[in-house]
Amino acid sequence: MKKLLLIIFIVGAIAPRIVAQKYTLSAPESKLEVLGTSSLHDWEEVATEMTGSAIINLDNGQPDIKSLKFNVPVKALKSDHGGMDKNTYEALKSNKYPNIYYELKEVKSIEKNGQDYSLKTSGNLTIAGETKNIEMTVTSKSVGNTISFSGKVNIKMTDFKVDPPTALLGTVKTGDEITIQFNVKYNR
């Protein structure tokens, strides 16, 4: 009987740390920006819509990520210029590939940094039907039932077989390199 009570006590103490929880991306609290340059001026597009899910175990605030996915509809990327948006949708082949996807494949390392954690990650990013593995450093912070991930990554459009958009009969050209900057929040 003592052994049974001891086993129940040990399982009860360990179980909360073992059970991973499902999280859903909170779009109103999340932000994703695409930043770039052109021969005329710098530009920015902001995602007005996004979805995502994750399965994460938090052990005293340190994330053990079992899976994490993220989706942005191409036509949810908005700038201050409707013409630029139209050129972006064409360049990203939005009629054929309406979404941009990210799926985490591996957390290579985790370091505690004050109350936050710095994660070196590897995952698949799919843009215009082309999937590439990207590595980036992400900051993670958990508060209550919310865990946030923030960071940025530089990519080249041509790596995803996307021709950088042009305007005004080709006189205005966007730069090939863009920065994707994000602060996304997942709620349990």
HELIX and SHEET records of a PDB file:
HELIX    1   1 LYS A    2  ILE A   18  1                                  17    
HELIX    2   2 ALA A   27  GLU A   29  5                                   3    
HELIX    3   3 VAL A   74  ALA A   76  5                                   3    
HELIX    4   4 GLY A   82  ALA A   91  1                                  10    
HELIX    5   5 MET A  157  PHE A  160  5                                   4    
SHEET    1   A11 LEU A  77  LYS A  78  0                                        
SHEET    2   A11 TRP A  43  ALA A  47 -1                                        
SHEET    3   A11 LYS A  31  GLY A  36 -1                                        
SHEET    4   A11 GLU A 177  ASN A 187 -1                                        
SHEET    5   A11 GLN A  21  LEU A  25 -1                                        
SHEET    6   A11 THR A  51  ASP A  59 -1                                        
SHEET    7   A11 GLN A  62  PRO A  73 -1                                        
SHEET    8   A11 ASN A  99  ASN A 113 -1                                        
SHEET    9   A11 ASP A 116  ILE A 127 -1                                        
SHEET   10   A11 GLU A 130  VAL A 143 -1                                        
SHEET   11   A11 THR A 146  LYS A 156 -1                                        
SHEET    1   B 2 THR A 166  ALA A 167  0                                        
SHEET    2   B 2 VAL A 172  LYS A 173 -1                                        
END                                                                             
